[in-house]
Amino acid sequence: MDNFNQIISFYNNNIGPVILLLLLIPAGLLFAVILKMIQFRKFTTAIKIVAGLDETEEHEGDISHFQALSAALSATVGIGNIAGVAIAIAWGGPGAAFWIWITGFLGMGLKYAECTLAVEYREKDSEGMVAGGPMYYIKTALSSRLGKFATYLSFIFAIGTIMCSFGTGNMPQANSMAMAIHDVYSIPTWVSGAVIAVLVFLVIVGGIKRIGKVAGTMVPFMAAFYILGALTIVVINYDRLGAAFGVIFRSAFTGESALKGGFIGTMLWGIRRGLFSNEAGQGSAPIAHAAAKTNYSVREGLVSMLEPFIDTVLICTLTSLVIILGGLYLQTEGGKPMFDGAVLTTESFRTGLAPIGLGIAGRHLVAISTVLFALSTSITWSYYGDRSVQFIFRSPKAVFIYRVIFSLVIFVGAVQPMKTVWSFADMAITLMALPNLIALFFLSKKVYVLTQNYFKKFPD
């Protein structure tokens, strides 16, 4: 196990950050420029589509715009918002929140590009269900330019997605959920791990239609529940908000309070956790959006822009403010944070709600939110993994075997040390993001052309 941890640590310290800095941020800037900041210009258009002003009943696909958005959000609105933000601030200082915002705003354009391509190049599998995502647009759209290498790249992405389904959507979710429940209710991690493994399996055997229905019900409720608690703390401390934002902006460029790496460490902690939270450029959400009922790829791309905004700009900001206002991230022991991950967020909610006599309620709020977030994220990530298994093996039997293994690994993740789980997650994310980001650079002109043609036909 020590050798395994050393390999992962070397990759995360020396290879993964290079991929993020040289590909992710430039890709986000590229689409922001060529699409003329579409994430801001067409924001209200995206809201209109999700609100149902676009008729989808006669369009191709398996689920509605709202269900596709909810399914993708159920994967992104998860432990990254609770434990991920806490880890970034505990190790990278409050300035990490600024770099989380940067990945959020740039991520809106990236998410638009990859989800537009996913719908444009989607296919139907052997059971008549829609299948799409980066593995399909890499193989189809790049075959004329890259030849066999496009096929290899598509399989690398699919394999990376399967790894990431365990590293991102499985073990960290189960681990943080189990730790939060143990911290608040003293329930053994193996018990909570076993329960959520069974619940996930019961949902994912129904495929994307059942996942879409569950996500469409769960996501609005769980997001509102968590946001209400965080907003209460923000309102209680309204007179300190200016100082909180001040320390975020100041330490974003100075590395103030960063326990590891100074300014570069602050930036990397923010980018890593921002990517973990909204998954823009990673290529996961396009797999869910490819199943949406629409005949226009750009329309679903517009819908997908709302994810990074809701997940990273809104919810991660509230978590950051709760943690910074609480000040517990400043407490260290032996060069390490005294509070970390979901426990730091839990304790910050407890201290934040204590002035109005709801300190204990704050602990319960985070514990319940953690369970809901972890459950919803695992459900949707299982779909990402099973679409990749289908792409590689073209076999429903292989997909069922994957679903069983996925559910069992949830239990494994719940009882593993937190550091090992999150380190593996960081490695898996970059392995998946690399082929997708390469494809996005190659297909940037295609995204531009699709966008231009759509808005000529449907001007606002």
NUDRENLUM-839316 format. One line per 4 residues: for each residue x, y, z of C-alpha. Coordinates in steps of 0.1 Angstrom, whole numbers. Layout:
N
X:Y:Z | ...
//
This chain:
460
0:0:0 | 29:24:8 | 43:19:-27 | 9:25:-43
5:57:-23 | 40:69:-34 | 32:63:-71 | -1:83:-68
17:110:-48 | 44:114:-75 | 18:116:-102 | -3:141:-84
27:163:-75 | 45:162:-108 | 23:151:-137 | -13:159:-129
-7:197:-121 | 11:201:-155 | -20:187:-173 | -43:211:-154
-21:242:-160 | -12:235:-196 | -46:222:-209 | -75:230:-186
-71:267:-181 | -60:274:-217 | -90:254:-230 | -114:274:-209
-98:306:-221 | -100:295:-257 | -137:288:-257 | -144:320:-237
-127:339:-266 | -140:322:-297 | -176:320:-283 | -174:356:-270
-182:347:-234 | -213:326:-243 | -216:317:-206 | -227:352:-199
-243:363:-232 | -267:333:-233 | -272:326:-196 | -309:336:-196
-315:315:-228 | -302:285:-209 | -327:291:-181 | -356:294:-205
-348:261:-221 | -346:243:-187 | -379:260:-176 | -396:241:-204
-400:267:-231 | -384:242:-255 | -407:213:-265 | -389:180:-262
-415:153:-264 | -410:146:-301 | -373:151:-301 | -348:122:-300
-334:112:-267 | -343:94:-234 | -348:122:-208 | -358:159:-207
-335:189:-205 | -343:193:-168 | -337:156:-160 | -304:157:-179
-293:188:-160 | -304:172:-127 | -286:140:-135 | -254:159:-143
-258:181:-113 | -264:151:-91 | -228:140:-101 | -212:175:-96
-232:187:-66 | -216:163:-42 | -188:158:-18 | -167:183:-38
-190:210:-24 | -187:199:12 | -154:181:17 | -135:192:-14
-139:229:-7 | -129:223:29 | -97:204:18 | -88:232:-6
-91:259:21 | -75:238:49 | -44:232:28 | -44:260:3
-58:288:24 | -89:310:17 | -74:321:-16 | -82:287:-30
-118:298:-32 | -108:324:-58 | -93:297:-81 | -124:276:-76
-144:305:-90 | -121:308:-120 | -126:271:-128 | -163:277:-124
-166:306:-149 | -142:291:-174 | -159:257:-168 | -193:271:-180
-178:276:-215 | -160:243:-215 | -191:224:-204 | -211:241:-232
-185:229:-258 | -182:193:-246 | -220:188:-241 | -227:203:-276
-203:178:-291 | -218:150:-271 | -253:155:-285 | -240:161:-320
-221:128:-322 | -243:106:-300 | -255:71:-311 | -280:44:-301
-268:13:-284 | -279:-23:-289 | -309:-18:-266 | -321:13:-284
-309:37:-257 | -290:69:-265 | -252:67:-259 | -229:96:-262
-200:115:-246 | -163:122:-254 | -155:86:-263 | -180:89:-292
-170:124:-305 | -133:116:-302 | -137:84:-322 | -161:98:-348
-151:135:-352 | -114:130:-351 | -110:98:-371 | -104:117:-403
-77:138:-388 | -60:114:-364 | -68:80:-379 | -64:51:-356
-50:73:-329 | -86:87:-325 | -98:52:-317 | -70:47:-292
-77:80:-276 | -115:72:-273 | -107:40:-255 | -82:57:-232
-110:81:-223 | -135:53:-217 | -110:34:-195 | -102:67:-176
-139:72:-171 | -143:37:-156 | -114:44:-133 | -128:78:-125
-162:64:-117 | -145:46:-88 | -121:74:-80 | -144:104:-82
-180:92:-81 | -176:63:-57 | -149:60:-30 | -146:97:-21
-184:100:-18 | -187:70:3 | -157:79:24 | -169:115:32
-204:103:39 | -192:76:63 | -169:100:81 | -196:126:85
-221:101:98 | -196:86:122 | -186:121:134 | -222:131:141
-240:99:149 | -211:75:159 | -223:49:133 | -195:27:122
-182:35:87 | -188:-1:75 | -225:1:83 | -232:34:65
-210:21:36 | -231:-10:33 | -264:8:34 | -255:34:7
-241:6:-15 | -274:-12:-15 | -294:20:-21 | -272:29:-51
-275:-6:-66 | -313:-4:-64 | -314:28:-84 | -287:22:-110
-301:-12:-122 | -329:9:-138 | -306:28:-161 | -307:65:-171
-345:68:-170 | -347:58:-134 | -315:78:-126 | -330:109:-143
-363:106:-123 | -345:101:-90 | -321:130:-97 | -349:153:-108
-366:147:-74 | -335:147:-52 | -313:174:-66 | -336:205:-61
-344:194:-26 | -309:186:-14 | -294:218:-30 | -321:240:-14
-317:223:20 | -279:229:20 | -281:265:5 | -307:276:31
-284:265:60 | -254:282:45 | -273:314:37 | -284:315:74
-248:317:85 | -240:343:59 | -269:365:71 | -258:361:107
-223:373:98 | -233:399:72 | -211:425:88 | -180:403:83
-186:394:46 | -164:422:33 | -135:410:54 | -141:374:42
-141:383:5 | -110:405:12 | -90:376:26 | -100:354:-4
-88:379:-30 | -57:389:-10 | -45:353:-3 | -54:341:-39
-22:358:-51 | 0:357:-20 | -6:321:-8 | -15:335:27
-25:307:51 | -15:280:25 | 1:250:44 | 16:236:12
32:253:-18 | 25:290:-12 | 9:309:-41 | 13:279:-65
-1:256:-39 | -31:279:-33 | -38:280:-71 | -35:243:-76
-56:234:-46 | -83:257:-59 | -81:244:-95 | -80:207:-84
-110:210:-61 | -128:233:-86 | -124:206:-113 | -135:179:-89
-166:199:-81 | -178:210:-115 | -160:184:-137 | -158:209:-166
-133:196:-192 | -133:163:-175 | -158:149:-200 | -183:133:-175
-214:155:-178 | -216:151:-216 | -224:115:-211 | -256:124:-192
-265:154:-215 | -261:131:-246 | -293:114:-235 | -314:146:-235
-345:149:-257 | -334:175:-283 | -327:177:-320 | -303:206:-315
-269:200:-299 | -263:236:-291 | -295:237:-271 | -283:211:-247
-249:228:-246 | -266:259:-233 | -284:239:-206 | -251:224:-194
-236:258:-187 | -259:261:-157 | -241:233:-139 | -207:250:-131
-227:281:-121 | -250:263:-96 | -223:239:-84 | -191:260:-83
-201:297:-83 | -231:293:-60 | -228:263:-37 | -189:262:-34
-189:300:-26 | -214:295:2 | -193:266:16 | -162:287:14
-178:316:32 | -191:293:60 | -156:279:65 | -138:312:64
-163:330:87 | -159:301:112 | -121:304:112 | -115:268:121
-93:263:90 | -66:284:107 | -62:258:135 | -32:235:128
-13:209:147 | 21:196:137 | 19:215:104 | -14:199:95
-50:212:97 | -68:201:129 | -100:200:109 | -101:187:73
-126:175:47 | -163:170:57 | -154:173:94 | -142:209:88
-174:218:70 | -195:201:97 | -178:219:125 | -180:253:106
-217:249:103 | -220:240:140 | -201:271:151 | -218:293:125
-254:284:136 | -245:283:173 | -253:321:179 | -290:314:171
-291:281:191 | -288:258:162 | -253:245:166 | -263:209:169
-287:213:140 | -258:225:119 | -240:192:124 | -271:173:114
-276:195:84 | -241:187:70 | -244:150:78 | -277:147:60
-265:169:31 | -234:147:28 | -255:115:26 | -278:130:-1
-249:145:-20 | -229:113:-19 | -258:91:-29 | -268:113:-58
-232:116:-71 | -226:79:-69 | -258:72:-88 | -250:94:-117
-213:84:-119 | -223:48:-122 | -241:57:-154 | -210:74:-167
-190:42:-160 | -216:18:-175 | -218:39:-207 | -180:35:-210
-182:-2:-203 | -209:-4:-231 | -186:15:-254 | -157:-9:-249
-175:-42:-246 | -208:-36:-264 | -224:-60:-240 | -254:-55:-216
-240:-83:-194 | -207:-65:-190 | -227:-34:-179 | -246:-54:-152
-213:-68:-139 | -199:-33:-137 | -229:-21:-117 | -225:-49:-92
-187:-41:-88 | -195:-4:-85 | -219:-10:-57 | -194:-32:-38
-166:-6:-42 | -187:19:-24 | -184:-2:7 | -146:-4:2
-143:34:-1 | -162:40:31 | -137:22:52 | -104:34:36
-82:63:49 | -93:96:35 | -59:106:22 | -56:75:0
-91:79:-14 | -87:115:-24 | -52:110:-38 | -66:83:-61
-95:106:-71 | -71:134:-81 | -51:110:-103 | -82:95:-119
-96:129:-128 | -65:140:-148 | -63:106:-166 | -99:111:-178
-95:148:-186 | -64:145:-207 | -79:128:-238 | -110:150:-236
-91:183:-234 | -70:172:-264 | -102:165:-284 | -117:199:-274
-87:218:-288 | -90:198:-321 | -128:203:-323 | -130:240:-312
-137:251:-348 | -166:226:-350 | -181:240:-318 | -178:275:-332
-195:265:-365 | -224:247:-346 | -229:277:-324 | -230:302:-353
-254:280:-374 | -278:276:-344 | -281:312:-335 | -286:322:-372
-316:298:-372 | -328:307:-337 | -317:342:-328 | -328:353:-293
//
